[in-house]
Amino acid sequence: MKTILKVKFFANLRNITGVKEIEMEGVENVGMLLEKLVEIYGKAFREAVFDDGRIRKFYKILHNGRDIDFEQGLETKLKSDDVIAIFPPAGGG
């Protein structure tokens, strides 16, 4: 059975992707999900989210409302009906 989950984008990631959320299937963990998102949205997405192959400082990725840093990071397992939210750092001034 394929894993179908929802990915929500916030702030500048909405501008890059052109959507607030998408459904994804066939990804086993958060790292694989991010790889697929780079394939779909290209260089702009990769440069926004990654710095030298690591998730940029202050980015938050939530798995069903819980920070993946408190789970298994990029190895956090995904299952159907999970919700991933990707938050860039807050800006302002």
N, C-alpha and C positions, 0 to 999 in steps of 0.2 A: 504494500500500500504506500502511495506517495505521501510525503509530508507537505501539506499546504498550510502556509502561515501568512500572517499579515505583517507588513513592514511599514512603519509610519516615519515620515520625514518631517523635520522642523527647520525653521529659519532658512538660511541660505541653501540648504539641501533641497528644499522645495523648489527654489529657483533653478537649481542644477537639474533636478529630475523632471520638473514640470508637473509633479503630482504631489498630493498630500500623503497618499499611501498606495501600496500595491500588494497583490498576493503573489507569493513565490511558492514553488514546489520543488521537491527533489533535493533539498539541502539538509545535511545532517547536523551541522553545527554553525555557530556564528561566523567563524572564519570562512567557511565555505559560502555562506550567505554573502558576506562582504565581497568575496571574489566574484560571485555572480553579479552583484550590483556594479562592480567595476566593469565587467564585460558589457553590461547593459548600458550604463551611463558614461562610460569612458574616462578619459583623462581628467576632465573637470571634477568628476566624483572622486577619483583616486587622489588627486592633489588636495581636495578639500578635506578628505578623511584621513589620509595617511601621510606620514613624514618618515622617510627612510624605512618603509615597510612596517612601521608601527602606527597604531592609531594615534592621531594627534593628541597632544596634551589638552586636557579639559573637555574632550569629547566624552559623552556619556551614551552608552548603549544599554538599554533596559530590555530584559527578557521577562515578559509578563509582569512588568513593573519593578523588577529587581535588577540592580546594577550587575552586569556580568562580572565586574571585578570581585563581587562577593559570591560568584558561582565558579565556573571553570574558565572564565575569560573567553578567548576565542574558541576554546574547545567545548563551550557550553552546548549541550545536546539540544536539538530542536525536535518538536513533534507537531502534529497537526493541531491547528487552532491556537498555536502560540502567537504572541504579539511581540514584535521587536520594534522598539522606538529608538531612533538615532537623533541625538541632540548635539548640535555644535555648541561651542562655548557661547555664553551669553555676551552680547556686545552692548555697547551703550556709552553714555558719557554725559 
